[in-house]
C-alpha cells in the first residue's frame, strides 16, 4: 500500500489534531512457493474506498505506542459474511470492531475474530452477509507499536547539540506492504483508496505531510 509520508518530531505537552487528506495509489510447508503467496493474499470480495484514520503516537521511552482508530468504507464485490484485512504487531480492541451498512445505524453482529500470524490476516466473522453492490463501514480501535525497524509508523532519535538531550521523532514507511504495521488495512498494491488522516500531537511538536493540512483543532 502506498501512502503519503508523515513525519512527527520534537517533544510533548498539550495536544493538537491535524487533519490531512490523501489519495492512495496505491503457509504450510507442503504448499508450493506460488501457492504459499496466494494463501497470504486477501480475498477480492471487498474493495476499500475511503479510510478515515486517527493516530495518537506516544514518543516516550516507556511507551513507544500509537493509539489509533480507523473507519473504512467498503464496497462489496461479492456477497460475504467475513472481512479479512492485514495487520502486524497490532492489538485490536475486540469490543470496538463494528460493521454496519452505510445507510443504516444498526450494527451487524460480529460473531468471531481471528488472527493468523503467518499470513498477517485478521478476519472478522459476521452473523449476516454483506450484499454485493452495497456500501458498508468497518470501524476498529487499536494500539500499534512505534518500532525502530524503519517500517510502518516507526521511531528514531537524534541528540540536540545545543542541549545534549535526546529528541524523538516518528516517521512512516508504508510501501509496499508495511502500512499493516501502523493500522489494520487492505495492505496490497491492488487496493487503492482515499485517506483522511488525523494526527494528535503536542503543541510544541511539528507534523509534516506531503498533502496540505485541512484543519487544526485543539484537544
Backbone torsions as a table, in degrees:
resi	resn	phi	psi	omega
1	UNK	NA	128.3	176.8
2	UNK	-96.7	137.9	-178.7
3	UNK	-154.3	146.3	-178.7
4	UNK	-55.4	140.3	-177.4
5	UNK	-74.0	147.0	177.6
6	UNK	-128.3	133.9	178.3
7	UNK	-125.5	128.6	-179.9
8	UNK	-124.9	123.3	-177.2
9	UNK	-139.7	161.5	179.0
10	UNK	99.6	-150.6	-173.1
11	UNK	-133.7	-178.2	-158.1
12	UNK	-108.1	149.0	159.3
13	UNK	166.5	120.7	-179.4
14	UNK	75.6	138.1	-172.6
15	UNK	-114.3	148.6	176.1
16	UNK	-132.3	145.0	175.8
17	UNK	-104.3	127.6	174.1
18	UNK	-114.3	137.8	-174.8
19	UNK	-117.0	127.3	179.1
20	UNK	-126.1	150.3	173.5
21	UNK	-121.0	148.1	-177.4
22	UNK	-155.9	153.4	171.2
23	UNK	-103.9	138.7	-177.9
24	UNK	-107.3	115.5	172.3
25	UNK	-91.5	52.2	-168.8
26	UNK	-101.4	NA	NA
27	UNK	NA	155.9	-179.5
28	UNK	-57.9	150.9	-178.3
29	UNK	-63.4	-24.5	-177.9
30	UNK	-70.9	-18.3	-179.6
31	UNK	-71.6	147.8	172.2
32	UNK	-72.0	166.8	-179.3
33	UNK	-60.1	-42.2	179.9
34	UNK	-64.1	-42.9	179.8
35	UNK	-65.3	-36.3	-180.0
36	UNK	-64.1	-39.1	178.6
37	UNK	-64.2	-45.3	179.1
38	UNK	-60.7	-37.8	-177.1
39	UNK	-65.9	-22.8	-179.2
40	UNK	-98.9	3.4	178.3
41	UNK	-86.4	150.2	177.4
42	UNK	-75.5	149.3	173.4
43	UNK	-65.5	158.9	-176.6
44	UNK	-106.0	22.9	-179.1
45	UNK	-83.6	-6.5	177.5
46	UNK	-130.7	147.9	179.5
47	UNK	-129.5	119.0	176.7
48	UNK	-75.0	132.9	-179.6
49	UNK	-106.3	-38.2	-174.0
50	UNK	-153.5	127.4	174.1
51	UNK	-102.9	134.3	167.5
52	UNK	-114.7	106.9	-169.4
53	UNK	-114.6	129.5	176.1
54	UNK	-118.0	128.3	-178.5
55	UNK	-129.6	134.2	174.4
56	UNK	-128.2	91.6	-178.2
57	UNK	-79.7	147.5	176.7
58	UNK	-116.4	105.0	180.0
59	UNK	-92.0	74.7	-175.9
60	UNK	-134.8	134.2	-176.1
61	UNK	-60.8	-22.2	178.1
62	UNK	-92.4	-7.4	-173.6
63	UNK	-156.1	71.8	177.1
64	UNK	-84.3	75.2	-179.2
65	UNK	-134.4	171.1	175.6
66	UNK	-131.9	124.0	169.4
67	UNK	-82.8	131.0	-176.0
68	UNK	-140.5	160.5	173.2
69	UNK	-144.5	135.5	179.1
70	UNK	-131.9	138.7	174.7
71	UNK	-124.6	125.3	-175.4
72	UNK	-120.8	126.7	171.9
73	UNK	-83.5	125.9	-174.4
74	UNK	-116.1	135.3	170.7
75	UNK	-101.6	128.3	-176.7
76	UNK	-89.3	118.0	179.2
77	UNK	-84.9	-40.2	176.5
78	UNK	-138.6	146.3	177.8
79	UNK	-51.3	137.8	178.6
80	UNK	-155.8	148.5	176.3
81	UNK	-110.3	20.2	175.0
82	UNK	-149.3	155.5	178.6
83	UNK	-122.4	123.5	179.4
84	UNK	-113.4	126.4	179.2
85	UNK	-135.9	164.9	179.0
86	UNK	-92.4	144.2	165.7
87	UNK	-162.5	156.7	-179.8
88	UNK	-148.9	129.9	178.3
89	UNK	58.8	41.2	-179.1
90	UNK	-126.1	140.2	174.4
91	UNK	-103.9	121.4	179.1
92	UNK	-95.9	136.1	171.0
93	UNK	-79.8	101.0	-171.5
94	UNK	-54.8	-38.6	-178.2
95	UNK	-68.4	-15.5	-177.4
96	UNK	-86.1	-12.3	-176.0
97	UNK	-72.7	118.6	-177.9
98	UNK	-134.2	141.7	177.9
99	UNK	-132.9	131.4	177.0
100	UNK	-149.9	156.4	173.1
101	UNK	-65.2	141.8	-174.2
102	UNK	-61.0	-28.0	-177.7
103	UNK	-102.3	13.2	-180.0
104	UNK	-129.9	152.8	-178.3
105	UNK	-93.2	-21.0	-175.9
106	UNK	-80.5	133.5	179.4
107	UNK	-78.1	148.6	171.9
108	UNK	-83.2	133.7	-176.0
109	UNK	-64.4	130.1	173.6
110	UNK	-90.7	119.8	-175.9
111	UNK	-93.4	-24.3	-178.6
112	UNK	-164.8	159.1	175.8
113	UNK	-141.6	130.2	-178.3
114	UNK	-136.9	146.8	178.3
115	UNK	-124.2	132.5	176.4
116	UNK	-107.6	111.2	-175.6
117	UNK	-68.5	-26.6	-179.8
118	UNK	-72.5	-50.7	-179.1
119	UNK	-82.8	-13.2	-176.3
120	UNK	58.9	38.7	-179.5
121	UNK	-115.6	130.0	177.8
122	UNK	-106.3	123.3	-174.9
123	UNK	-114.6	130.2	178.5
124	UNK	-109.0	121.6	-178.0
125	UNK	-99.4	136.4	-173.9
126	UNK	-117.3	149.2	177.6
127	UNK	-69.4	-38.7	-179.2
128	UNK	-115.4	149.3	-178.6
129	UNK	-76.5	146.3	168.7
130	UNK	-81.2	135.9	-170.8
131	UNK	-97.1	138.2	179.7
132	UNK	-53.3	134.4	177.6
133	UNK	85.0	-5.3	-179.3
134	UNK	-98.6	158.9	178.5
135	UNK	-107.2	136.5	-179.9
136	UNK	-131.5	165.9	178.2
137	UNK	-125.1	130.2	177.2
138	UNK	-110.3	129.2	178.4
139	UNK	-121.7	135.8	179.6
140	UNK	-143.0	134.3	169.2
141	UNK	-107.6	144.7	-170.0
142	UNK	-156.7	169.3	171.0
143	UNK	-126.4	125.8	176.1
144	UNK	-117.2	168.1	-176.6
145	UNK	-103.3	137.5	169.6
146	UNK	-84.4	88.0	-174.2
147	UNK	-77.1	175.1	178.4
148	UNK	-114.3	29.9	-175.2
149	UNK	-106.0	5.8	-177.7
150	UNK	58.6	38.5	178.0
151	UNK	-134.8	138.7	179.7
152	UNK	72.3	-133.7	174.1
153	UNK	-101.9	105.3	-168.2
154	UNK	-124.8	165.3	-177.5
155	UNK	-108.0	154.6	169.7
156	UNK	-153.0	171.3	-176.8
157	UNK	-148.5	167.2	175.2
158	UNK	-149.7	165.8	178.3
159	UNK	-100.1	122.5	176.9
160	UNK	-71.6	115.6	-176.0
161	UNK	-65.4	-24.1	-178.4
162	UNK	-76.8	-36.7	-175.7
163	UNK	-111.9	-9.3	-177.0
164	UNK	57.6	33.2	178.5
165	UNK	-112.4	156.1	179.8
166	UNK	-81.6	129.0	176.7
167	UNK	-113.4	135.8	-177.2
168	UNK	-108.9	149.3	174.8
169	UNK	-141.2	156.6	176.4
170	UNK	-122.7	135.4	-178.1
171	UNK	-133.8	167.9	178.6
172	UNK	-117.4	143.4	168.8
173	UNK	-142.1	94.8	-173.3
174	UNK	-99.2	-27.4	-174.9
175	UNK	-81.8	141.2	-2.7
176	UNK	-87.6	-29.4	-175.0
177	UNK	-140.6	44.2	179.0
178	UNK	-114.4	5.3	172.8
179	UNK	-62.6	-28.9	-179.3
180	UNK	-62.8	-17.7	176.2
181	UNK	-79.4	-19.0	-177.2
182	UNK	-99.1	-36.4	-178.8
183	UNK	-161.4	153.2	177.5
184	UNK	-64.8	132.0	-174.1
185	UNK	-163.7	172.1	172.5
186	UNK	-88.7	87.0	-166.0
187	UNK	-94.6	61.4	174.5
188	UNK	-135.3	144.0	-176.0
189	UNK	-57.1	-24.5	-177.8
190	UNK	-74.0	-18.8	179.9
191	UNK	-91.1	112.0	-179.3
192	UNK	-111.6	137.0	-176.9
193	UNK	-154.3	166.1	173.4
194	UNK	-93.6	154.0	-178.0
195	UNK	-128.4	140.4	164.5
196	UNK	-122.4	118.8	-170.6
197	UNK	-119.0	131.4	173.6
198	UNK	-113.9	129.4	178.3
199	UNK	-117.0	125.2	173.9
200	UNK	-92.6	131.9	-179.3
201	UNK	-148.6	156.6	173.4
202	UNK	-62.9	154.0	-177.4
203	UNK	-62.5	-28.9	-177.7
204	UNK	-92.4	14.1	175.7
205	UNK	-108.7	166.3	-177.6
206	UNK	-122.5	139.3	174.7
207	UNK	-115.9	130.4	-179.2
208	UNK	-120.4	132.8	178.2
209	UNK	-137.0	159.0	175.3
210	UNK	-88.6	9.3	172.4
211	UNK	-121.1	152.3	-177.3
212	UNK	-67.9	148.6	177.1
213	UNK	-74.8	132.6	179.6
214	UNK	-90.4	-39.2	-176.5
215	UNK	-162.5	157.3	172.7
216	UNK	-129.9	126.0	-177.5
217	UNK	-129.6	128.0	176.4
218	UNK	-69.6	148.7	178.2
219	UNK	-102.8	NA	NA
